[in-house]
């Protein structure tokens, strides 16, 4: 087993070695054999055999900690099946769960590599989607690696609130990555078969990450409630690990940490008939954009993951043209819908929160939401809405903004029937303009008009993206409060 442990150790060092090179098929097979026991489900017999090795203390701690998760049986059985050291605290259970999740993600990496190498007749689209999966898996491993390091330092290295924000962001992004991999496949027959080959492994990792996120949230919120905290400003040094890489001729992607952009135009020249045509995808933590333009039609700005800030930007599109699952705050921006294809409806946002514990959402504050001249001339023909729920726990807040009458009185639109209407979080607060009236808004359980500053404060840049610790370092204008 020593060579396998050595290989795993080397595999885990993702800060210095981002890409994997498999030097031996035999090693890969040994690794796969060694981690087969972390599957999402096991037989009751195997469960009982392993669980009986737990001490009464470990059993009680594990049972209690897992009770806060969305998938408690998976949480308990996965950790219990490993046996291992005595579990005496919530932190130890989280660490064990994250280590198991990391192994499962590595298993998925090899599964995708095998699919690329062995499956015959893959289309160019499928090959691209599979390579995108490898990239998101790579990012997930990076995030889990950093989360484990951060957990080792908890709660001494930084304030409890900073620890909590960072850990929740890392695991929220890891969850998003699993969905991003699967979203890359269309629903035609061929793509469905490839997607199905990956589905079980990706969903297993998503559920493991969900459990870790729930435990982290429970632990940090309990600790924060039990101690008086004084917020300490964090000092950030310059980070050279930021880059803007060209993915296709028309799509730019910002990755790495602390990506900054100023006075840049991101444009996808594909017309409305090309359907999804992203101008900019952002997955950079602590990223900020100042006086930038994002022009396209459907899916203009993809706020994929992590903490993001946009100020004095101009964003134009048609269907779901601000979408994704970052914790993103937009301030003092001009957001304009344009004329879509015949029969289409404009949706300003399509937020993609898939887990209720993710600290993600789209906040639009002190912005101007309207339409371009070509849409205004025919606005009665092309309905325009503030957004629709892309995922089950979609969260979008629009506050202190000017909303023109290009927005329909209902304000929001469903995705498909009753999907997510009870679980979404859509909020409006102190908006103005011809389209800001809320009397005729949708009557969904998840929609609400905020009535107080206290209720709105959690969605400010200071709280929602922890802006007090990093926005000043960007040199861009910002507001931390209402």
C-alpha positions as CSV (number, residue, x, y, z in Angstrom):
1,X,0.0,0.0,0.0
2,X,2.9,2.4,0.4
3,X,3.3,3.2,-3.3
4,X,-0.4,4.0,-3.5
5,X,-0.2,6.3,-0.5
6,X,2.8,8.0,-2.0
7,X,1.0,8.4,-5.3
8,X,-2.1,9.9,-3.6
9,X,0.1,12.3,-1.7
10,X,1.7,13.5,-4.8
11,X,-1.7,13.6,-6.5
12,X,-3.0,15.9,-3.8
13,X,-0.4,18.7,-4.3
14,X,-2.5,20.7,-6.7
15,X,-1.1,24.1,-5.9
16,X,2.2,23.1,-7.6
17,X,0.9,20.4,-10.0
18,X,-2.4,21.4,-11.5
19,X,-2.5,18.8,-14.3
20,X,-2.2,15.1,-13.9
21,X,0.0,12.8,-15.8
22,X,-0.6,9.1,-15.6
23,X,2.7,7.4,-15.9
24,X,1.4,3.9,-15.3
25,X,-1.9,2.1,-16.1
26,X,-1.0,-0.3,-13.3
27,X,-0.8,2.5,-10.7
28,X,-4.2,3.8,-11.9
29,X,-5.7,0.4,-11.5
30,X,-4.3,0.0,-8.0
31,X,-5.6,3.4,-7.0
32,X,-9.1,2.6,-8.3
33,X,-9.0,-0.7,-6.4
34,X,-8.0,1.1,-3.2
35,X,-10.9,3.6,-3.3
36,X,-13.7,1.4,-4.4
37,X,-15.1,1.3,-0.9
38,X,-16.1,5.0,-1.0
39,X,-19.0,4.4,-3.3
40,X,-22.2,6.2,-2.5
41,X,-24.0,3.0,-1.5
42,X,-22.8,-0.2,0.1
43,X,-24.6,-3.4,1.1
44,X,-26.1,-3.5,4.5
45,X,-23.8,-6.4,5.4
46,X,-20.7,-4.3,4.6
47,X,-22.1,-1.4,6.5
48,X,-22.7,-3.5,9.6
49,X,-19.3,-5.0,9.5
50,X,-17.6,-1.6,9.3
51,X,-19.9,0.3,11.6
52,X,-19.3,-2.3,14.4
53,X,-15.7,-1.2,14.5
54,X,-16.7,2.3,15.7
55,X,-16.4,3.0,19.4
56,X,-19.5,4.3,21.1
57,X,-18.0,7.8,21.3
58,X,-17.2,7.9,17.5
59,X,-20.7,6.4,16.7
60,X,-22.4,9.1,18.8
61,X,-20.4,12.0,17.4
62,X,-20.8,10.8,13.8
63,X,-24.5,10.3,14.2
64,X,-25.0,13.7,15.8
65,X,-22.8,15.6,13.2
66,X,-24.4,13.9,10.2
67,X,-27.9,14.8,11.4
68,X,-27.4,18.4,10.2
69,X,-26.8,17.2,6.5
70,X,-29.2,16.7,3.6
71,X,-28.0,13.1,3.1
72,X,-27.4,11.8,6.7
73,X,-27.3,8.1,5.7
74,X,-24.5,8.7,3.2
75,X,-22.7,11.0,5.6
76,X,-22.7,8.3,8.3
77,X,-22.1,5.2,6.2
78,X,-19.2,6.8,4.2
79,X,-17.2,7.9,7.2
80,X,-18.1,4.8,9.3
81,X,-17.0,2.4,6.6
82,X,-13.4,3.7,6.9
83,X,-13.0,2.8,10.5
84,X,-9.9,4.8,11.4
85,X,-9.1,7.0,14.3
86,X,-11.5,7.9,17.1
87,X,-13.9,10.7,16.2
88,X,-14.4,13.2,19.0
89,X,-15.5,16.4,17.3
90,X,-17.4,17.9,14.5
91,X,-14.2,19.2,12.9
92,X,-12.8,15.7,12.7
93,X,-15.9,14.3,11.0
94,X,-15.8,17.1,8.5
95,X,-12.1,16.4,7.8
96,X,-12.8,12.7,7.3
97,X,-15.7,13.5,5.0
98,X,-13.6,15.9,2.9
99,X,-10.8,13.3,2.5
100,X,-13.3,10.8,1.3
101,X,-14.8,13.3,-1.1
102,X,-11.3,14.0,-2.5
103,X,-10.8,10.3,-3.2
104,X,-14.2,10.1,-4.9
105,X,-13.3,13.1,-7.1
106,X,-10.1,11.4,-8.1
107,X,-12.0,8.3,-9.0
108,X,-14.3,10.5,-11.3
109,X,-11.2,11.9,-12.9
110,X,-10.0,8.5,-14.0
111,X,-13.5,7.6,-15.2
112,X,-13.6,10.6,-17.5
113,X,-10.1,9.9,-18.8
114,X,-11.2,6.3,-19.5
115,X,-14.3,7.5,-21.3
116,X,-12.3,9.8,-23.6
117,X,-9.8,7.0,-24.4
118,X,-12.1,4.1,-24.8
119,X,-15.5,5.2,-26.0
120,X,-15.9,5.0,-29.7
121,X,-17.8,7.6,-31.8
122,X,-17.6,10.5,-29.5
123,X,-18.8,13.7,-31.2
124,X,-16.6,16.9,-31.1
125,X,-19.2,18.4,-28.7
126,X,-18.9,15.4,-26.4
127,X,-15.1,15.5,-26.4
128,X,-15.2,19.2,-25.5
129,X,-17.7,18.5,-22.7
130,X,-15.6,15.7,-21.3
131,X,-12.5,17.9,-21.3
132,X,-14.5,20.6,-19.6
133,X,-15.4,17.9,-17.0
134,X,-11.7,17.2,-16.4
135,X,-11.2,20.9,-15.9
136,X,-14.0,21.2,-13.3
137,X,-12.7,18.1,-11.6
138,X,-9.3,19.7,-11.4
139,X,-10.8,22.8,-9.9
140,X,-12.8,20.8,-7.4
141,X,-9.7,19.0,-6.2
142,X,-8.0,22.3,-5.8
143,X,-10.9,23.6,-3.8
144,X,-11.1,20.6,-1.6
145,X,-7.3,20.7,-1.0
146,X,-7.5,24.3,0.2
147,X,-10.6,23.6,2.3
148,X,-8.8,20.8,4.1
149,X,-5.8,23.1,4.8
150,X,-8.2,25.8,6.0
151,X,-9.9,23.4,8.2
152,X,-6.6,22.3,9.8
153,X,-6.1,25.9,10.8
154,X,-9.6,26.5,12.1
155,X,-10.3,28.4,14.2
156,X,-7.0,30.0,15.0
157,X,-5.5,31.3,11.7
158,X,-8.2,34.0,11.1
159,X,-11.5,35.2,12.4
160,X,-14.3,32.7,12.7
161,X,-16.4,34.6,10.2
162,X,-13.5,34.7,7.7
163,X,-13.0,31.0,8.1
164,X,-16.7,30.4,7.7
165,X,-16.9,32.5,4.5
166,X,-13.9,30.9,2.9
167,X,-14.9,27.3,3.7
168,X,-18.4,27.8,2.5
169,X,-17.2,29.4,-0.7
170,X,-14.8,26.6,-1.4
171,X,-17.4,23.9,-0.9
172,X,-20.1,25.8,-2.7
173,X,-17.9,26.1,-5.7
174,X,-17.1,22.4,-5.6
175,X,-20.8,21.6,-5.7
176,X,-21.3,24.0,-8.6
177,X,-18.5,22.3,-10.5
178,X,-20.3,18.9,-10.4
179,X,-23.3,20.4,-12.1
180,X,-21.2,22.3,-14.6
181,X,-19.7,19.0,-15.8
182,X,-23.2,17.5,-16.4
183,X,-24.7,20.7,-17.8
184,X,-22.1,20.5,-20.7
185,X,-24.1,17.6,-22.3
186,X,-27.2,18.2,-24.3
187,X,-30.2,15.9,-24.1
188,X,-30.0,14.3,-27.5
189,X,-29.7,10.5,-27.5
190,X,-25.9,10.4,-27.9
191,X,-25.2,13.0,-25.2
192,X,-27.6,11.4,-22.8
193,X,-25.6,8.1,-22.9
194,X,-22.3,9.9,-22.2
195,X,-23.9,11.9,-19.5
196,X,-25.4,8.8,-17.9
197,X,-21.9,7.2,-17.7
198,X,-20.8,10.1,-15.5
199,X,-24.0,10.8,-13.6
200,X,-23.6,8.4,-10.6
201,X,-20.1,9.5,-9.8
202,X,-20.8,13.2,-10.2
203,X,-24.0,13.1,-8.1
204,X,-22.2,11.1,-5.4
205,X,-19.5,13.8,-5.1
206,X,-22.1,16.5,-5.2
207,X,-23.9,14.9,-2.3
208,X,-20.7,14.4,-0.3
209,X,-19.8,18.0,-0.9
210,X,-23.4,19.0,0.2
211,X,-22.9,17.1,3.4
212,X,-19.6,18.7,4.1
213,X,-21.1,22.2,3.4
214,X,-24.0,21.5,5.8
215,X,-21.6,20.4,8.6
216,X,-19.3,23.4,8.0
217,X,-22.2,25.8,8.1
218,X,-23.5,24.2,11.3
219,X,-20.1,24.2,13.0
220,X,-19.2,27.8,12.1
221,X,-22.6,29.3,12.9
222,X,-22.5,27.6,16.3
223,X,-19.0,28.8,17.0
224,X,-19.9,32.3,15.9
225,X,-23.0,32.4,18.0
226,X,-21.0,31.2,21.1
227,X,-18.3,33.8,21.0
228,X,-18.2,37.6,20.7
229,X,-16.4,38.4,17.5
230,X,-14.6,41.5,16.4
231,X,-14.1,41.7,12.7
232,X,-10.5,42.1,11.8
233,X,-9.6,43.5,8.4
234,X,-7.7,41.0,6.3
235,X,-4.6,42.2,4.4
236,X,-4.2,40.8,1.0
237,X,-0.9,40.8,-0.9
238,X,-0.7,40.9,-4.7
239,X,-1.5,37.6,-6.3
240,X,0.1,36.7,-9.6
241,X,-2.0,33.6,-10.0
242,X,-4.6,35.3,-12.2
243,X,-5.2,34.9,-15.8
244,X,-7.6,35.6,-18.7
245,X,-7.6,32.6,-21.0
246,X,-9.2,32.4,-24.4
247,X,-11.4,29.2,-24.5
248,X,-12.9,29.8,-27.9
249,X,-12.9,32.6,-30.4
250,X,-15.8,34.2,-28.7
251,X,-15.6,33.2,-25.0
252,X,-13.3,34.6,-22.3
253,X,-12.9,32.9,-19.0
254,X,-11.4,34.5,-15.8
255,X,-10.0,32.0,-13.4
256,X,-7.4,32.1,-10.6
257,X,-7.7,34.4,-7.6
258,X,-8.3,38.2,-7.5
259,X,-8.8,38.7,-11.2
260,X,-9.3,42.4,-11.9
261,X,-10.6,44.0,-15.2
262,X,-11.1,47.6,-16.0
263,X,-12.3,49.4,-19.2
264,X,-12.5,46.1,-21.2
265,X,-15.2,45.0,-23.6
266,X,-16.1,41.3,-23.6
267,X,-18.3,40.5,-26.6
268,X,-19.6,37.4,-28.2
269,X,-20.4,38.1,-31.8
270,X,-22.7,35.1,-32.3
271,X,-26.2,36.4,-33.2
272,X,-29.5,35.5,-31.4
273,X,-30.0,32.4,-33.6
274,X,-26.9,30.8,-32.1
275,X,-28.7,30.4,-28.7
276,X,-26.2,30.1,-25.8
277,X,-23.2,32.3,-26.6
278,X,-21.3,33.4,-23.5
279,X,-19.2,36.5,-23.7
280,X,-17.5,36.1,-20.3
281,X,-17.3,33.3,-17.8
282,X,-15.9,34.2,-14.3
283,X,-14.8,31.6,-11.8
284,X,-12.2,33.7,-10.0
285,X,-12.6,34.3,-6.3
286,X,-12.3,37.9,-5.2
287,X,-12.7,39.0,-8.8
288,X,-13.8,42.6,-9.7
289,X,-14.8,44.3,-12.9
290,X,-15.0,48.1,-13.3
291,X,-16.4,50.0,-16.3
292,X,-16.4,46.9,-18.4
293,X,-18.9,46.0,-21.2
294,X,-20.4,42.5,-21.7
295,X,-22.3,42.2,-25.0
296,X,-24.0,39.1,-26.4
297,X,-27.5,37.6,-26.7
298,X,-28.3,34.5,-24.7
299,X,-26.1,33.8,-21.6
300,X,-23.9,36.9,-21.9
301,X,-22.3,36.9,-18.4
302,X,-21.7,33.6,-16.7
303,X,-21.0,34.3,-13.0
304,X,-19.9,30.7,-12.5
305,X,-18.6,30.5,-8.9
306,X,-16.8,32.1,-6.0
307,X,-17.0,35.8,-4.9
308,X,-17.4,38.4,-7.6
309,X,-18.1,42.2,-7.8
310,X,-19.1,44.3,-10.8
311,X,-19.3,48.1,-10.7
312,X,-20.3,50.6,-13.4
313,X,-20.5,47.9,-16.0
314,X,-22.8,47.6,-19.0
315,X,-24.4,44.2,-19.6
316,X,-26.6,43.5,-22.6
317,X,-28.4,40.3,-23.7
318,X,-31.6,38.4,-24.2
319,X,-32.3,35.0,-22.5
320,X,-30.7,34.4,-19.1
321,X,-28.0,36.9,-19.8
322,X,-26.7,37.1,-16.3
323,X,-26.5,33.5,-15.0
324,X,-24.5,31.1,-12.8
325,X,-23.9,30.3,-9.2
326,X,-21.3,32.7,-7.9
327,X,-21.8,35.0,-4.9
328,X,-22.0,38.0,-7.2
329,X,-22.8,41.7,-6.4
330,X,-23.5,44.2,-9.2
331,X,-23.5,47.9,-8.3
332,X,-24.2,51.0,-10.4
333,X,-24.4,48.9,-13.6
334,X,-26.5,49.4,-16.7
335,X,-28.3,46.1,-17.5
336,X,-30.2,46.2,-20.8
337,X,-32.3,43.5,-22.5
338,X,-32.2,43.6,-26.3
339,X,-34.5,42.3,-29.0
340,X,-34.4,38.5,-29.1
341,X,-35.5,36.0,-31.7
342,X,-39.1,35.7,-32.6
343,X,-41.1,33.9,-30.0
344,X,-38.4,34.3,-27.3
345,X,-38.8,35.9,-23.9
346,X,-36.0,38.0,-22.3
347,X,-34.8,36.9,-18.8
348,X,-32.3,39.2,-17.1
349,X,-31.1,36.5,-14.6
350,X,-31.0,32.8,-14.2
351,X,-29.3,32.0,-10.9
352,X,-28.1,28.5,-10.3
353,X,-28.0,27.7,-6.6
354,X,-28.5,23.9,-6.3
355,X,-28.1,23.5,-2.6
356,X,-29.8,25.5,0.2
357,X,-26.6,25.8,2.2
358,X,-24.6,27.4,-0.6
359,X,-23.6,31.0,0.1
360,X,-24.3,32.0,-3.5
361,X,-26.7,34.3,-5.4
362,X,-27.0,37.3,-7.7
363,X,-27.4,40.7,-6.0
364,X,-28.3,43.7,-8.2
365,X,-27.9,47.0,-6.2
366,X,-28.4,50.6,-7.3
367,X,-28.4,49.5,-11.0
368,X,-30.5,50.5,-14.0
369,X,-32.5,47.7,-15.6
370,X,-34.0,48.6,-19.0
371,X,-33.9,47.8,-22.7
372,X,-32.0,48.7,-25.8
373,X,-33.6,50.9,-28.5
374,X,-34.4,47.9,-30.7
375,X,-36.3,46.2,-27.9
376,X,-38.1,49.3,-26.7
377,X,-39.7,49.8,-30.1
378,X,-41.3,46.4,-29.9
379,X,-41.4,45.7,-26.1
380,X,-45.1,44.6,-26.3
381,X,-44.0,41.7,-28.6
382,X,-41.1,40.4,-26.5
383,X,-41.9,40.0,-22.8
384,X,-39.0,40.8,-20.5
385,X,-38.6,39.5,-16.9
386,X,-36.2,40.0,-14.0
387,X,-35.3,36.3,-14.0
388,X,-36.2,32.7,-13.7
389,X,-34.9,29.8,-11.5
390,X,-32.2,27.8,-13.3
391,X,-31.7,25.5,-10.3
392,X,-33.9,24.5,-7.3
393,X,-32.6,27.0,-4.8
394,X,-32.1,29.9,-7.2
395,X,-31.4,33.2,-5.3
396,X,-31.6,36.7,-6.8
397,X,-32.0,40.0,-5.0
398,X,-32.7,43.3,-6.7
399,X,-32.6,46.4,-4.5
400,X,-32.4,50.2,-4.7
401,X,-32.4,49.9,-8.5
402,X,-34.2,51.7,-11.3
403,X,-36.4,49.2,-13.2
404,X,-38.0,50.5,-16.4
405,X,-41.4,49.5,-17.7
406,X,-39.7,47.1,-20.2
407,X,-40.1,44.6,-17.3
408,X,-43.5,42.9,-17.1
409,X,-45.7,43.6,-14.1
410,X,-45.3,39.9,-12.9
411,X,-41.6,40.6,-12.6
412,X,-40.4,37.0,-12.7
413,X,-41.0,33.9,-14.8
414,X,-41.0,30.2,-14.1
415,X,-38.4,27.8,-15.6
416,X,-40.7,24.8,-16.1
417,X,-44.1,24.6,-14.5
418,X,-43.9,24.7,-10.7
419,X,-40.1,23.8,-10.6
420,X,-38.4,25.7,-7.7
421,X,-41.2,28.1,-7.1
422,X,-41.4,27.1,-3.4
423,X,-37.7,26.8,-2.9
424,X,-36.2,29.8,-4.7
425,X,-35.3,33.1,-3.0
426,X,-36.3,36.1,-5.0
427,X,-36.3,39.4,-3.2
428,X,-36.9,43.1,-4.1
429,X,-36.3,46.1,-2.0
430,X,-36.7,49.9,-2.5
431,X,-36.7,49.8,-6.3
432,X,-38.0,52.6,-8.4
433,X,-39.2,53.2,-12.0
434,X,-42.0,52.2,-14.3
435,X,-41.3,48.4,-13.8
436,X,-40.7,48.5,-10.1
437,X,-44.2,48.1,-8.8
438,X,-44.8,44.9,-6.8
439,X,-48.6,44.9,-6.6
440,X,-48.9,42.5,-9.5
441,X,-45.8,40.5,-8.9
442,X,-45.8,36.7,-8.9
443,X,-47.4,35.0,-5.9
444,X,-44.8,32.3,-5.4
445,X,-43.9,31.0,-2.0
446,X,-40.2,31.9,-2.7
447,X,-40.9,35.5,-3.7
448,X,-41.0,38.3,-1.2
449,X,-40.7,42.1,-1.0
450,X,-38.1,43.1,1.7
451,X,-39.6,45.6,4.1
452,X,-36.6,46.7,6.3
453,X,-32.9,47.6,6.1
454,X,-32.2,44.9,8.6
455,X,-33.6,42.3,6.2
456,X,-31.7,43.7,3.3
457,X,-28.3,44.0,5.0
458,X,-27.2,40.4,4.4
459,X,-27.3,41.1,0.7
460,X,-25.0,44.1,0.7
461,X,-21.4,43.8,-0.6
462,X,-20.1,44.0,2.9
463,X,-21.9,40.9,4.1
464,X,-22.8,38.9,1.0
465,X,-19.3,38.7,-0.5
466,X,-17.3,39.8,2.6
467,X,-16.3,43.0,0.7
468,X,-14.8,44.8,3.7
469,X,-11.8,42.5,3.6
470,X,-10.9,42.8,-0.1
471,X,-12.8,45.4,-2.2
472,X,-10.5,48.3,-1.1
473,X,-7.5,46.4,-2.5
474,X,-9.1,46.5,-6.0
475,X,-8.9,50.3,-6.3
476,X,-12.4,50.3,-7.7
477,X,-15.4,52.3,-6.2
478,X,-17.7,50.3,-4.1
479,X,-20.4,50.5,-1.4
480,X,-20.4,48.0,1.5
481,X,-23.9,48.8,2.8
482,X,-27.3,50.1,1.6
